[in-house]
Amino acid sequence: MSPSTDALKTLHGQVVVLDLASPFVVVGTLSGEDHRYLVLDDADMHDLRDSSTTRELYVLDTRRHGVGANRRRVLVNRSDIVGVSLLDDVVT
């Protein structure tokens, strides 16, 4: 998947959820992009294998309690992304 640059520009400066093909989910503020990476600041890069929760419950808890950032900045390869959404769009 290669998210459209125009669609992503509307998300700059906002907290987004990146669902990855791997057992990772990344939540953070979209601050930039190039042809290969999306850049998220103040991000939580969570390996779902490290917890007993599902992806959906983890994202819902993040929506309710806020982002527990464990990275100042992370670059996420576009080819690993299967979904991009605003954290505010997560239904509680």
C-alpha positions in Angstrom: 0.0 0.0 0.0 1.2 3.5 -0.8 -1.0 6.1 0.9 -1.7 9.1 -1.4 0.3 12.1 -0.6 -2.7 14.4 -1.0 -4.8 12.4 1.4 -1.9 12.4 3.9 -1.3 16.1 3.7 -4.7 16.6 5.4 -3.5 14.5 8.3 -0.2 16.4 9.0 0.0 17.6 12.5 -2.6 15.2 13.8 -2.4 12.0 15.8 -2.8 9.0 13.5 -2.9 5.3 13.9 -0.9 3.2 11.5 -1.9 -0.4 11.3 0.9 -2.5 9.9 1.0 -5.8 8.2 3.2 -7.1 11.0 2.0 -7.4 14.6 2.9 -3.7 15.2 0.6 -0.7 15.6 2.1 2.8 15.6 0.3 5.9 17.0 1.7 9.3 16.8 1.7 12.8 15.3 2.2 12.7 11.5 5.0 15.2 10.9 6.3 14.3 7.5 6.6 11.9 4.6 8.6 11.0 1.6 8.3 8.4 -1.1 9.4 5.6 1.3 8.5 6.7 4.9 5.8 8.3 7.0 7.3 10.2 9.9 5.6 10.2 13.3 6.6 12.3 16.3 5.9 11.5 19.9 4.9 8.0 18.8 4.0 4.8 20.5 5.4 1.9 18.5 3.7 -1.2 20.1 4.5 -4.8 19.4 1.2 -6.7 20.0 3.2 -9.9 20.7 4.3 -8.1 24.0 0.8 -8.0 25.4 -2.3 -10.1 25.6 -4.6 -7.5 24.1 -5.9 -7.3 20.5 -5.0 -4.5 18.1 -8.5 -3.1 18.3 -8.5 -3.0 22.1 -5.0 -1.5 22.3 -6.0 1.3 19.9 -9.3 1.9 21.8 -7.3 2.2 25.1 -4.9 4.6 23.4 -7.9 6.7 22.3 -9.3 6.7 25.8 -6.1 7.3 27.8 -3.8 9.1 25.3 -0.6 8.2 23.5 2.0 6.6 25.7 4.9 7.8 23.5 8.0 5.6 23.6 9.7 7.2 20.5 10.4 10.9 19.9 10.4 10.1 16.1 9.8 7.0 14.1 10.0 6.4 10.3 7.5 3.8 9.1 8.0 2.2 5.7 5.0 2.8 3.5 5.1 -0.7 2.2 4.3 -2.1 5.7 1.2 0.1 6.2 -2.2 -1.5 5.7 -4.3 1.3 7.2 -4.0 4.9 8.3 -6.6 6.7 10.4 -7.0 9.6 12.8 -6.9 8.5 16.5 -10.0 10.8 16.9 -11.8 8.6 14.3 -11.5 5.5 16.5 -15.0 4.6 17.7 -15.4 4.4 21.5 
